[in-house]
Amino acid sequence: MALLAALPVLAAVWKQGPCLDEGWGGREPFWRVCYSDLAVGVQTSGADAGLLAYLSGDVPLDQPPLSGALVALIAGFAPGDGILAAQRWVLGVWAVLAVVALVAMAWWVRPTGRHRGGDPLQVALAPVAALTLLLSPDLLGVALATAGLWAWSRRHPLAAGMLLGAGFMARTYPALLLVVVALHAWRAGRERELLRVGGGALAAVAVVGLPLLLTSPETLTRSWSGWLDMPAGLGSVWYIPTLAGHAWSPSILTVLSVLGVAVAIALAALLVLGSPMSPRLGAVALLAVAVVLVTGKAFPVQSSLWLVPLVAYAGLRWRDHLVWGLAEAVHFLAVWLYLGGLQDANRSLPESWYAVALLARVGAVVFLAVRAWQVATTFPPEVGFAPDPRPSEGRSSEAQSPAAEHPSPI
């Protein structure tokens, strides 16, 4: 599995080749398709000053606190002099960590015993991973979130809460997974375990957040505080009016994004509480995260990494995975060509063509959400989980049945 997981990482490193040689400055990284927020952030924030400088607020890295701390920690040990050496060091270490993370996530989604699980190869060999692994520190939050779902399915609620809480401090979307877990716990009559999940999550947030709250509150909130005033970003359907020269105000986009979160939670609740059988947790999680992504203010390329383990967890087929991966690859090329041409109209990808690529990608993610719903509502129940005789009383009947003694379906 380690050798297989190394393949997308090697592809990601190969893609970074021109920038590893020449650096990430200027517009050329867009044309060379090797731009990386991870590398650029090291330069613009001075992350090579190290972890202590980050904790004291001297490293303005625009990342959630746990992700920023890890990047600063790695960059602080960079050998040699100069910012390019530090950038190369960070990407090299991140590539090694990426192999470890892919192997771990593949192991967490594998089927074992009563657990249906998913196809670990869809994690280890994910085409989207090759495109996104070295773009940003998102991988840390994705790995923690995946570990949290695995811990919940194996009836380790405290560990699940701590991992999802830590994931929230590395990338915001694990908070949505906590809601999905809460719905799943309510359906299964596992309220006591849910309290442990919540306690673990709060403990993890406190361990990460309190030191920064005391030393540098701005560092703690930097990546979240600007969200309210943020305009439409690349990849979002709300960016299309911007392409047409009629950008929508941040306040309108904030309302639309919040409504998207509400819709995601409502759909997850309908699926979990209204189904005659206990649905796959991975499918519900995929549905919720996909809805939030396609309705958010921004849908950057690297955010697609969030979906990789969830697609495997949900039990989707390789055909579905590859349809989505193809749309992601088209958008990946289009976004860099579009950005590279903003200052040179003669080399620019026309805005209309970028809009087509954007809509194709959003459509592919909506397709994943539809497939997740279909899998969740049609897949046979887990061994030990019988269909509820009266769906309207699903929670109470399941809570009183021996099914509650078995691990939850993933």
SULSUL-V174168 format. One record per residue. N is the residue number from 0. SS is DSSP state (helix for helix, strand for strand, loop for the rest). PHI is phi in whole degrees, 0 to 359 (999 if undefined). BURIAL is + if it has 16 or more other ideal C-beta (glycine too) atoms within 10 Angstrom, else -. Layout:
n: <N;N>
ss: <SS;SS>
phi: <PHI;PHI>
burial: <BURIAL;BURIAL>
This chain:
n: <0;1;2;3;4;5;6;7;8;9;10;11;12;13;14;15;16;17;18;19;20;21;22;23;24;25;26;27;28;29;30;31;32;33;34;35;36;37;38;39;40;41;42;43;44;45;46;47;48;49;50;51;52;53;54;55;56;57;58;59;60;61;62;63;64;65;66;67;68;69;70;71;72;73;74;75;76;77;78;79;80;81;82;83;84;85;86;87;88;89;90;91;92;93;94;95;96;97;98;99;100;101;102;103;104;105;106;107;108;109;110;111;112;113;114;115;116;117;118;119;120;121;122;123;124;125;126;127;128;129;130;131;132;133;134;135;136;137;138;139;140;141;142;143;144;145;146;147;148;149;150;151;152;153;154;155;156;157;158;159;160;161;162;163;164;165;166;167;168;169;170;171;172;173;174;175;176;177;178;179;180;181;182;183;184;185;186;187;188;189;190;191;192;193;194;195;196;197;198;199;200;201;202;203;204;205;206;207;208;209;210;211;212;213;214;215;216;217;218;219;220;221;222;223;224;225;226;227;228;229;230;231;232;233;234;235;236;237;238;239;240;241;242;243;244;245;246;247;248;249;250;251;252;253;254;255;256;257;258;259;260;261;262;263;264;265;266;267;268;269;270;271;272;273;274;275;276;277;278;279;280;281;282;283;284;285;286;287;288;289;290;291;292;293;294;295;296;297;298;299;300;301;302;303;304;305;306;307;308;309;310;311;312;313;314;315;316;317;318;319;320;321;322;323;324;325;326;327;328;329;330;331;332;333;334;335;336;337;338;339;340;341;342;343;344;345;346;347;348;349;350;351;352;353;354;355;356;357;358;359;360;361;362;363;364;365;366;367;368;369;370;371;372;373;374;375;376;377;378;379;380;381;382;383;384;385;386;387;388;389;390;391;392;393;394;395;396;397;398;399;400;401;402;403;404;405;406;407;408;409>
ss: <loop;helix;helix;helix;helix;helix;helix;helix;helix;helix;helix;helix;helix;helix;helix;loop;helix;helix;helix;helix;helix;helix;loop;loop;loop;loop;loop;helix;helix;helix;helix;loop;loop;loop;loop;loop;helix;helix;helix;helix;helix;helix;helix;helix;helix;loop;helix;helix;helix;loop;helix;helix;helix;helix;helix;loop;loop;loop;loop;loop;loop;loop;loop;loop;helix;helix;helix;helix;helix;helix;helix;helix;helix;helix;helix;helix;loop;loop;loop;loop;loop;loop;helix;helix;helix;helix;helix;helix;helix;helix;helix;helix;helix;helix;helix;helix;helix;helix;helix;helix;helix;helix;helix;helix;helix;helix;helix;helix;helix;strand;loop;strand;loop;loop;strand;loop;loop;strand;loop;loop;helix;helix;helix;helix;loop;loop;helix;helix;helix;helix;helix;helix;loop;loop;loop;loop;loop;helix;helix;helix;helix;helix;helix;helix;helix;helix;helix;helix;helix;helix;helix;helix;helix;loop;loop;loop;helix;helix;helix;helix;helix;helix;helix;helix;helix;helix;helix;helix;helix;helix;loop;loop;loop;helix;helix;helix;helix;helix;helix;helix;helix;helix;helix;helix;helix;helix;helix;helix;loop;loop;helix;helix;helix;helix;helix;helix;helix;helix;helix;helix;helix;helix;helix;helix;helix;helix;helix;helix;helix;helix;helix;helix;helix;helix;helix;loop;helix;helix;helix;helix;helix;helix;helix;helix;helix;loop;loop;loop;loop;loop;loop;loop;loop;loop;loop;loop;helix;helix;helix;helix;helix;helix;helix;loop;loop;loop;loop;loop;loop;helix;helix;helix;helix;helix;helix;helix;helix;helix;helix;helix;helix;helix;helix;helix;helix;helix;helix;helix;helix;helix;helix;helix;helix;helix;loop;loop;loop;loop;loop;loop;helix;helix;helix;helix;helix;helix;helix;helix;helix;helix;helix;helix;helix;helix;helix;loop;loop;loop;loop;loop;helix;helix;helix;helix;helix;helix;helix;helix;helix;helix;helix;helix;helix;helix;loop;loop;loop;helix;helix;helix;helix;helix;helix;helix;helix;helix;helix;helix;helix;helix;helix;helix;helix;helix;helix;helix;helix;helix;helix;helix;loop;loop;loop;loop;helix;helix;helix;loop;loop;loop;helix;helix;helix;helix;helix;helix;helix;helix;helix;helix;helix;helix;helix;helix;helix;helix;helix;helix;helix;helix;helix;helix;helix;helix;helix;helix;helix;helix;loop;loop;loop;loop;loop;loop;loop;loop;loop;loop;loop;loop;helix;helix;helix;helix;helix;helix;helix;helix;helix;loop;loop;helix;helix;helix;helix;loop;loop;loop;loop;loop>
phi: <999;297;294;293;295;290;296;296;292;298;297;294;293;300;297;278;311;301;283;298;279;253;97;249;276;73;265;301;303;291;292;276;56;229;299;213;299;298;287;296;297;298;285;289;260;69;296;292;290;103;294;298;294;295;294;272;92;269;238;282;278;277;219;305;302;290;295;298;296;293;298;295;298;294;297;294;260;298;280;80;248;95;288;296;297;294;296;298;298;298;294;295;296;297;296;295;298;295;299;300;295;295;297;298;293;298;293;292;267;293;282;215;55;282;271;296;61;214;270;298;293;290;269;295;244;297;300;295;297;298;280;242;304;256;276;198;277;305;303;299;296;295;296;295;296;296;297;295;296;298;298;295;294;265;61;238;297;295;297;300;296;296;291;291;296;295;299;298;283;256;197;291;296;302;299;293;294;298;295;298;298;298;297;297;294;297;297;271;70;250;298;298;293;297;298;290;299;298;296;296;296;297;297;296;298;293;298;280;277;298;302;289;298;278;262;202;304;296;297;295;253;305;287;257;294;275;295;300;262;283;283;298;248;303;90;277;296;285;277;297;302;297;299;275;85;228;297;276;289;303;295;295;295;298;299;296;294;296;298;298;297;297;296;300;293;296;295;298;296;298;290;284;272;259;281;287;225;290;284;296;299;297;292;295;297;298;301;295;293;298;296;296;295;281;249;281;296;220;224;295;306;292;294;296;299;303;277;303;292;290;299;292;304;290;84;289;279;300;301;297;300;287;300;297;299;296;297;295;295;297;294;303;292;295;293;287;294;294;294;295;265;297;255;214;299;288;248;276;285;305;301;296;289;295;299;297;297;298;293;296;293;300;299;294;290;298;301;299;297;296;295;298;299;297;296;295;262;241;291;303;295;300;305;94;244;267;300;288;295;231;308;294;246;303;294;292;293;287;295;265;264;296;301;295;274;260;301;285;288;245>
burial: <-;-;-;+;+;+;-;+;+;-;+;+;+;-;+;+;-;-;+;+;-;-;+;+;-;-;-;-;+;+;+;+;+;+;+;+;+;+;+;+;+;+;+;-;+;+;+;+;+;+;+;-;+;+;+;-;-;-;+;+;+;-;+;+;+;+;+;+;+;+;+;+;-;+;+;+;-;+;-;-;-;-;+;+;-;+;+;+;+;+;+;+;+;+;+;-;+;+;+;-;+;+;+;+;+;+;-;+;+;+;-;-;-;-;+;+;+;+;+;+;+;+;+;+;+;+;+;+;+;+;+;+;+;+;+;+;+;+;+;+;+;+;+;+;+;+;+;+;+;+;+;+;+;+;-;+;+;+;+;+;+;+;+;+;+;+;+;+;+;+;+;-;+;+;+;+;+;+;+;+;+;+;+;+;+;+;+;+;+;+;-;-;+;+;-;+;+;+;-;+;+;-;-;+;+;-;-;+;+;-;-;+;-;-;-;+;-;-;+;+;-;+;+;-;-;-;-;-;-;-;-;+;-;+;+;+;+;+;+;+;-;+;+;-;-;-;-;+;-;+;-;-;+;-;-;+;+;-;-;+;+;-;-;+;+;-;+;+;+;-;+;+;+;-;+;-;+;+;+;+;+;+;+;+;+;+;+;+;+;+;+;+;+;+;+;+;+;+;+;+;+;+;+;+;+;+;+;+;+;+;+;+;+;+;+;+;-;-;-;+;+;-;+;+;+;-;+;+;+;+;+;+;-;+;+;+;+;+;+;+;+;-;-;-;-;-;-;+;+;-;-;-;-;+;+;-;+;+;-;-;+;+;-;+;+;-;+;+;+;-;+;+;+;-;+;+;-;-;+;-;+;+;-;+;+;+;-;+;-;-;-;-;-;+;-;-;+;+;-;-;+;-;+;-;-;+;+;+;+;+>
